[in-house]
Amino acid sequence: MVPKSVVPPSWEVPLQFRERLGERVGRQRAMLADGHLLLVLHRPPKKDETERFARLFWRKPDGTWQSSELGNGPTALTRHLGDFAELIDKFDRQEDQAQSVADYFGILEGVSPLARTVRNLHAVLQDAREKLPGDRDLINARDKAYELERSAELLVADVRNALDFATAKKSEEQAAASHEMAIASHRLNLLAAFFFPIATLSAVFDTSLSHPLEQYVPAPYAFYSVIGLGLFLGVALAGYLAAARTDAQNGRS
């Protein structure tokens, strides 16, 4: 009984290929038996896609190629690499247009699994090229996979650097906004400290021009005394708060 595997049932490949492959694709790899070469590769991964789907490429001993999805001939492997090239170009264009932290993070989520897949793809093609050193199609595919791996790695590095810069810039803007809010709050505290004594004294002693204290102090000196004392205490309290803030800032520095 032929074991179930991801290899198409119609393919007349060596039995050991089917025995080594299960119903799931597993990792990318190259297998050689009796002159037959089987490349177990992955489709380009989509964003938030956890499962990997197989694309199989079978090279017969006579040098002809057959694939599970992309047709026959060596151009099938070329089309497979072209799918990765299109995705890398797509993310590269998105990186050029990205402006916010969310934009860069979304690109990184998509390009990171793509870079891993391309890196493993290059390793598989290198292994296949060593198994069949004279096959020019494998050499060309290996070289193209190396270029894609390099492009994907550079793109990941650029996106991460841009993400770090955008995050730092956002943090700097938030720190500046917090600083401005602290200054505004301090100014309000100074105003409150300045007017608190005069408001308190006015509530206690009254500030009308006809003042009860005028039976002891000639008019309008009672009124001026309350206002003057309140202003003096307000200036003193505001000065104390300003000095305390300055000391706190010097202590932090």
C-alpha positions in Angstrom: 0.0 0.0 0.0 1.4 3.4 -1.0 1.4 5.8 2.0 -0.5 9.0 1.8 1.7 12.1 1.3 1.7 15.5 -0.3 3.2 14.1 -3.5 0.5 14.0 -6.2 -0.7 10.4 -6.7 -0.1 10.6 -10.5 3.6 11.2 -10.1 5.7 8.1 -10.7 8.4 9.1 -8.2 10.5 6.6 -6.1 8.5 5.1 -3.3 11.0 6.4 -0.7 9.9 10.0 -1.5 6.3 9.1 -0.4 7.6 7.2 2.6 9.6 10.2 3.8 6.7 12.7 3.3 3.6 12.8 5.4 0.2 14.5 4.7 1.6 17.9 5.7 4.4 19.6 3.9 6.8 20.0 6.9 10.0 21.9 6.3 11.5 22.8 2.9 14.0 20.2 1.7 15.5 18.5 -1.4 15.5 14.7 -1.8 17.4 12.6 -4.4 16.8 9.0 -5.2 17.6 6.9 -8.3 18.3 10.0 -10.3 15.0 11.7 -9.3 15.1 15.0 -7.5 12.2 16.2 -5.5 12.1 19.8 -4.1 9.6 20.2 -1.3 9.1 24.0 -1.2 6.6 26.4 0.4 4.2 28.8 -1.2 4.9 32.5 -0.4 3.4 33.0 3.1 0.6 35.4 3.6 0.2 37.7 6.5 -1.0 36.0 9.7 -0.9 32.6 8.0 0.5 30.0 10.4 0.2 26.9 8.1 2.6 26.4 5.2 1.4 25.0 1.9 3.5 22.8 -0.4 4.8 23.4 -3.8 6.5 20.4 -5.2 9.0 20.3 -8.1 10.1 17.0 -9.5 13.1 16.6 -11.8 13.2 13.3 -13.7 16.5 11.6 -14.6 16.2 12.8 -18.2 16.3 16.5 -16.9 12.6 17.3 -17.4 10.7 19.2 -14.7 7.2 18.9 -13.3 5.5 20.9 -10.6 2.4 20.4 -8.5 1.0 23.9 -9.1 3.0 25.9 -11.7 3.1 23.6 -14.7 5.9 21.7 -16.3 9.4 22.6 -17.4 12.2 24.5 -15.6 10.2 27.8 -15.9 7.9 26.4 -13.1 10.7 27.0 -10.7 11.3 30.4 -12.2 7.7 31.3 -11.7 7.9 30.2 -8.1 10.8 32.5 -7.4 9.0 35.2 -9.3 6.1 35.1 -6.8 8.6 35.8 -4.0 10.2 38.7 -6.0 6.7 40.3 -6.5 6.0 40.1 -2.8 9.3 41.6 -1.8 8.8 44.5 -4.3 5.3 45.0 -2.9 6.6 45.3 0.7 9.4 47.5 -0.5 6.9 50.0 -2.1 4.8 49.9 1.1 8.0 50.7 3.2 8.6 53.8 1.0 5.0 55.0 1.6 4.9 54.1 5.4 4.6 57.0 7.8 3.4 55.7 11.2 4.5 53.1 13.6 1.4 51.0 12.7 2.4 51.1 9.0 5.9 49.9 9.7 4.7 47.2 12.1 2.2 45.9 9.5 5.0 45.6 6.9 7.3 43.8 9.4 4.5 41.3 10.1 4.3 40.4 6.5 8.0 40.6 5.4 9.5 38.6 8.3 8.0 35.2 7.5 8.7 35.9 3.8 12.3 36.5 4.6 12.5 33.2 6.6 10.9 31.3 3.8 13.3 32.7 1.2 16.3 32.0 3.4 15.2 28.3 3.7 14.4 28.2 0.0 18.0 29.3 -0.9 19.4 26.7 1.4 17.3 24.0 -0.3 18.3 25.0 -3.8 22.0 25.1 -2.7 21.5 21.5 -1.3 19.9 20.5 -4.6 22.6 22.1 -6.6 25.2 20.0 -4.7 23.2 16.9 -5.3 23.1 17.6 -9.0 26.1 19.8 -9.7 25.7 19.8 -13.5 22.1 21.1 -13.7 22.2 24.7 -15.0 18.5 25.3 -14.1 19.3 24.6 -10.4 22.4 26.9 -10.5 20.3 29.8 -12.0 17.5 29.2 -9.5 20.0 29.0 -6.6 21.6 32.3 -7.6 18.2 34.0 -8.0 17.2 32.7 -4.5 20.3 34.2 -3.1 19.4 37.6 -4.5 15.9 37.3 -3.1 17.3 36.3 0.3 19.6 39.3 0.3 16.8 41.7 -0.8 14.4 40.3 1.9 17.1 40.7 4.6 17.8 44.3 3.7 14.1 45.1 3.6 13.6 43.6 7.1 16.6 45.6 8.4 15.3 48.8 6.8 11.8 48.3 8.2 13.1 47.6 11.7 15.3 50.7 11.6 12.4 52.8 10.4 10.2 51.3 13.0 12.7 52.1 15.8 13.1 55.6 14.5 9.3 56.2 14.3 8.9 54.8 17.8 11.6 57.0 19.2 10.2 60.0 17.4 6.7 59.3 18.8 8.2 58.9 22.3 10.0 62.2 21.9 6.8 63.9 20.8 5.0 62.5 23.8 7.8 63.6 26.1 7.6 67.1 24.6 3.9 67.2 25.0 4.1 66.0 28.6 6.7 68.7 29.3 4.5 71.4 27.9 1.6 70.1 30.0 3.8 70.2 33.1 4.8 73.8 32.3 1.2 74.8 31.9 0.2 73.0 35.1 3.0 74.8 36.9 1.8 78.1 35.6 -1.7 77.4 36.8 -0.3 76.4 40.2 1.5 79.8 40.4 -1.6 81.7 39.5 -3.6 79.7 42.1 -0.9 80.3 44.7 -0.7 84.0 43.8 -4.5 84.6 44.2 -5.2 82.1 47.0 -4.2 84.4 49.9 -6.1 87.4 48.6 -9.1 85.3 47.9 -9.0 83.9 51.4 -8.5 87.3 53.1 -11.2 88.8 51.0 -13.6 86.1 52.1 -12.7 86.5 55.7 -12.4 90.3 56.0 -14.6 91.5 53.1 -13.3 93.9 50.4 -16.1 96.4 50.1 -15.1 100.1 50.2 -17.3 100.5 53.3 -15.3 98.1 55.5 -16.1 97.1 59.1 -12.5 97.7 60.0 -12.9 101.4 59.2 -14.1 102.0 62.7 -10.5 101.2 63.7 -8.6 102.2 60.6 -9.3 105.3 58.5 -10.9 104.7 55.1 -9.9 103.4 52.6 -6.8 102.0 54.3 -8.6 98.9 55.6 -9.5 98.0 52.0 -5.9 98.6 50.8 -4.5 96.7 53.7 -6.4 93.5 52.9 -5.6 93.7 49.2 -1.9 94.5 49.9 -1.5 91.7 52.5 -3.1 89.3 50.0 -0.8 90.3 47.2 2.2 90.0 49.4 1.3 86.6 50.6 0.5 85.5 47.0 3.9 86.7 45.7 5.6 84.9 48.6 3.7 81.6 48.0 4.2 81.7 44.2 7.9 82.4 44.7 8.2 79.4 47.1 6.6 77.1 44.5 8.8 78.4 41.8 11.9 77.8 43.9 10.8 74.3 44.9 10.3 73.4 41.2 13.8 74.7 40.4 15.3 72.7 43.2 13.5 69.6 42.0 14.8 70.1 38.4 18.3 70.6 39.6 18.1 67.4 41.7 17.0 65.4 38.7 19.8 66.7 36.5 
